[in-house]
Amino acid sequence: MKNLSFALGSAYTALLAFVIVCIDQLIKQYMPIGAEKGFTYIAFVAWAVYFFSGCTGKGGIRAAIGYVVGITFSIGIMLLAGAFKSTGFVAVPLAVFIVVFIVLYLEKVPWVDLIPAMFVASGCYFGIMTYVPEATFGTAACVELTYGFIGLLFGWITITGKGIITKALEK
């Protein structure tokens, strides 16, 4: 039964991946940016974030908070880099140093302590801002939060569904 349970769990997870791609194809046209490309990769990255956040509802909420904080601090880096532009080469590194120093202190704050989620969210946000020409702070945040929350939700759905499958087949 364990092999059957594993196979069905794998098929179930593959079906969820199929559904995420379908969701992207349905909603990307309604996103404020990137309608021709979509952002499936953000949902898949967030799905993985759910797994390294502990595969629990609490971990998923911490990850969602991390996404919001990561995006917010990314905007802070961009604004600080602009403020430091007179320093030339060190403008962005200096902004990153200051913001990351502050972010790392959040490890001490319950519910706002999932630093890896913040870094992942920040990386995706910088990707959007760099490679989607029409992106603004707000539109990039809207898209990333939409797809990020879809991915986190699918992480929860994956664990819940696989638990049901395992329980049903391995009695």
N, C-alpha and C positions, 0 to 999 in steps of 0.2 A: 504494500500500500504506500510505502514512503516514496517509491519511484513514481507511482501514479500521482500522488500528491504534489511532488516536485514538478512533474510534467504539467499538471493542470495549473499550478501556481505560475509556472513560466508562461504558459499560454495566456493566462489571465493578465499577466503583466504586459505581454506583447499586445494584447487587445487594448489595454489602457494606453499604450504608446500610440497605437493606431488612432484611438479616440482623440488624443492630444493633437495629433497632426490634422485630424478632421476639424477639430475646434479652431485651430489656427486658420485653416482655409475658410472657415465660416466667419470668423471675427476680424481677420486682418484688414478687411475693407472698411471696417468701422473705426479702426485705430486712427488717431490724429496724424500719425506718420508711418512710413514704411508699408503702406497698403499693398504695394506690389511684391514685397518680399516676405513679410510675416516675421514672427519672432519665436518660432517653435523652440529654438535653442535656449531661450530664457526659461521656458517652462521645463525643459529637460534638466537644465542646471538646477533649478529650484527643486525639482523632484529629488535630485541627488542630495541637495542641502537638507531635505526632510530626513533622509536616511542618516546623515552624519549628525543630525540634531537629536538623535535618540529614538526615532520612530514612535514618538508619542504625541498626543495632542499638545501637551505643554511644550515639548520641543518644537513642534510646528508653529506655535504661537511665538515662541522666542525667535524662531527663524524669520517669521513675518515682521516682527519688530526690528530684527536685524536688517531686513531689506529696507525698511523705511529709514532707519538710522544711516545705513550705508549710502543710500541715495542722497540723503540730506547732507552728509559730510562730503560727498563728492561735489555737490554744488558749492559747499564751502571751500573746497580745494580750488575749484575753478575761479571763484570770486577772489580768494586770497592771491592766487597766481596773477590775476589781473591787477590787483592792488600792488603787487611786488614787481610788476613788469620792468620797472626802472633798474632792477637788480640784474636784468639780463638772464644769463644762463641759469642762475640759481632760483629764479622766480617760482617755477613749478616744484623743484625739489624742496625749497623752503616751505612752500604751502603744504606739501605732502607731509613733511616732518612735523609741522605744527599740528595738523589735523590728526595724523596717526597717533601722535603722542596723547592727544585728548581722547581719541577713540579707545585706546588701550586701557584707559582708566575705567571704561564702562564695564570691564570684567568684574568690577566690584559691585555693580548695580544689578540686583536680581531682575530677571526678565529682559534685561538689556545687555546681557553678558555673552551672547553668542557671536563672538568676534569673527569667526570664519564666515558666517552668513553676511556680516557687514562687508567684508572684503570681497566676497563673491558678488554681492549686489553692486558694490562700487565698480568692480571690473566690468560687469555687464553694462552699467550706466555709462562708464567712459567709452565703452565700445559703441553704444548707440550714439553718443554725442560726437564721436570721432567719425563714424562711418555712415551716418544718416544725415545728409546735408541740411534737411529742413528741421532737424530736431532742435527743440528749445528745452530749457530746464523742465518746464511743466509737461510738455508732450512726451519727453523721454521718461519722466517719472511715471506718467499715466500708463504708458505701454509696459514699462518694466514691472510695475506693481500688478497690472492685470495678468500678465503672463507668469510672473513670479508666484502670485497667489494661486493661479491654476496649477502650477507645478507642485506647490506645497500641498494643495488639496489632493492632487493625484498621488502624492506620497502617502497621505493618510488613507486614501482609498485602497492603495496597493497593500499596505500592511493589514488593514481591516479585512479586505477580501481574501488575502492569502491565509489569514488566521482562520477564517470561516471554512475555507477549503481544507486546510490541514485538520481542523477539528472534526469536520464531517467525514474525512476519509481515514483518519488514524485513530478511530475509537477503539 
